[in-house]
């Protein structure tokens, strides 16, 4: 009898204790649908991996201390300037550590792409309806990752203790102080005393490298586990049903694609960091409480929060001897409300529509005009408030009055979403009518034929059965059926 090799004995040892053979047989052949939109989630995952790798490297050289030192380093314009150790170590990483500036910029660009990837990934899930039963909990996990990612970016953005990030912290302090009754206590607890305090960098550092990344890593694992448990969603097509998944197996096809895509994302981030400067802290100088940087802008994912404050009128009211700064209080209440609406939407839709069925096939956005219109309206609100967060830059670049820009944005916040919703809904209904015409008459060929009685008509080619199945594999929305009945009435 042939003796088992060492590798076989090791495999048998693990299989006897962990059941690795059964797990591998079950999950290594798991099927993954093949569609470009599924790569959005992978961009998020790989950007997070790049953030962890570069973040660990940066911790070796960054000093999270607000103790003052006199800078004497490679960046000559700041020599002799008093600054915190955090800012000085950031300059050292940028100018004295070999490859330090590149790693810093890779880290920052990865953070921007990570949040952008999560937002785009959730938009894909929203417009295709993949958040419905049984995936509502996984939607919440993704929403929490987006929420934490925004604040993780804010904390990391504030660590260098430069004038730009200090201006952002002043904004945060003002928002906290606007909270009635407990605002001053919240500010004191966050900053360890009167703004700016001496501990904020160390506190944000602990949150940035330990607490929030740990929570996010756990959420990512839970998110992936639920994806495996529920199986992937897929677009309708021949052979695709609510009970199967059509695609390539995890091993070896998907694993090879995923590995290559990871290095593609890493390479793209590195190339972006090499050619596009981001957050040049040396140009801003160290933070001083008596100075504010000109043209201060937060990272894009928090720009809409600043836009809420900038376009809000400076209202104040006095109640029981206390002043409520509504010009700040209302925006900081609307900011989380806009995010909470994203998190609870699957449950709101299920409650309104009464839909309690499981869904594993994705919708085409045109087949759900109301949902698509709501998503487009939310995006329009976000974009107009993002412009509001840079109203001074918009006014300067377009040579307009900042008051004019502010009033245009104030009006657009209420008018534009309604207009976008109505327009998007009409476009979706029009696309549905176009699909119906294709189903009934076929595809236009561009060939014109003269009929025996002299009439000219374009020839149509019947659609393939696969195409017909894709166009008809969905429930017809009630509003579209009602629209048809109104049109066909004599």
Secondary structure, 3 states (H helix, E strand, C coil): CCCCCHHHHHHHHHHHHHCHHHHHHHHCCCEECCCHHHHHHHHHHHHHHHHHHHHHHHHCCCCCCCCEEECCCCCHHHCCCEEEHHHHHHHHHHHCCCCHHHHHHHHHHHHHHHHHHHHHHHHHHHHHCCCCCCCHHHHHHHHHHHHHHHHHHHHHHHCCCEHHHHHHHHHHHHHHHCCCCCHHHHHHHHHCCCCCCCCHHHHHHHHHHHHHHHHHHHHHHHHHHHHHHHCCCEECCCCCCCCCCCCEEHHHHHHHHHHHHHHHHHHHHHHHHHHCCCCCHHHHCECCCCCCCCCCCCCHHHHHHHHHHHHCCCCEEEECCEEEEHHHHHHHHHHHHHHHHHHHHHHHHHHHHCCCCCCCEECCHHHCHHHHHHHHHHHHHHHHHHHHHCHHHHHHHHCCCHHHHHHHHHHHHHHHHHHHHHHHHHHHHHHHHHHHHHHHHCEEEEEEEECCCCCEEEEEECCCHHHHHHHHCCCCCHHHHHHHHHHHCC
